[in-house]
Amino acid sequence: MMRRSSLTLAALLGILVFSFGCERPVSSASGEVSGGQAPAEGDGGFYAAPERRGTGDGRSPENAAGYLESAFWEGVREALEDGPRTVRLLPGRYTDDCLYLDRLGHAEHRLTVTGDPEGGTVFAGDDNWQLRLRGSRNIVLRHLHFRGEPANFALHIQSLGDLPARDILIEDCSFVDLLTTRYGALGTSRAVSDVTVRRCTFKRIGDSAHAHMAYNSHGPENLFFYENYFEDTPGDYLRFRNRTGYVEIVGNTFVSTEVTLNRPFIAAPLFNTEAPGTEKFPTRFHIADNVFRYAAWEQRSWDRAYAVTFSVYGHTPEAFDYHLSPDEVAVITGDDLRAARAELLARTGIDASQIHLYGNTFENAAARVVYGAFQRYGAPSRGWEGFIDISGLVSTVPPGTPESGPD
């Protein structure tokens, strides 16, 4: 039985303060150390281009370094010891190879990597990735535009060994017509924290349900999505898979222009291929002041036009019962809010009181928040499979605000 909640009006957000650290030089995807001089410190600004210009020392636009030259990035690393630095990627198409920024950053001095404010700095390579940050910190990526045919991700952020990646701001960038990407436009994975994506555009990503606009998996936490625009993907628009930490999604616009693309705008799926399962649900979400606009459609089955989904495919971890019984479904969809929340928490680990959903606009949505379970990979049935509406269980007030219960 489907139940929906009405929403309260919007509230305010905080802004992040960044602090970060580093170690070893960057290299091109081939692992080779390129030639070139280390950039001069000057006023803290360095220049790179798709190909080396002039002397290639990075002192000026006329003498920009090649963007894959490790000596150039090592010079940037050394300069960060003395203060904040800015690397300007000049207008052009960056297609030669994936740019790896490994173990780059400083705890106190921010590195800004910025492209052309007019949109001329375009990553358009066809490697597995176009830009990767691994074990890096305190970095701003601004005015970078991702096109072309990357195989896995356009931009990917992850830890490197025991070194986490953290305090990354992605601002005023775009990810458009990445139709061949296998997993997503943007990805975060493993020990990653405090990543903010602000005022970015994501349009037409992937050609199958495996591709997503932002794919966050296996441990990243403190993920913030502010004032972005998301339009059309056959996969999940924002995916949070397996033990992702706190997430804020505020002031964004999500649009599907075709019924076939009426996929979950925010999804937390689990894929447990063996028993007992190891993947667990994230449960702390702050979702406010967004527009969720689906293409007009006639009601159908499966997960079309469910705005926020929690779902499991496969087995259950020990201590939980992701595959509900009909009696448990009846409690969760019943009228006793306290009992419904307690049953959902006990069976799945999802604390609906920690999912704050308010001030949003929903157009043509079949349901706002749903839970689903499916017996894949040989998982046993307990008598129920499918989706149920849990919109009425989530909080409709900002975090820290007392609630009298959803309307």
ABEGO torsion letter per residue (X at the ends): XBBBBBBBBBBBBBBBBBBBBBBBBBBBAAGBBBBEBBBBAEAGBBBBBABBBEAGAGABAAABBBAABAAAAAAAAAAAAAEBBBBBBBBEBBAABBBBBBGBEBAABBBBBBBBAAGABBBABABABABBBBGBBGBBBBGBBBBEBBAABABBBBBBEABBBBGBBBBGBBBBGBAABAAEABBBBEBBBGBBBBGBBBBGBEABAABBABBBBGGBBGBBBBGBBBBEBABBABBBBGGBBBBBBBGBBBBBABAAABBBABBBBBBBABOBBABBBBABBBBBGBBBBBBBBBBBBEABGBABBBBBBEBBBBGBBABBBAAAAAAAABABAAAAAAAAAAAAGBBAAABBBBGBBBBGBABABBBBBBBBGGBBBAGBBEBBBAAAABBABBBGBBBAEBX
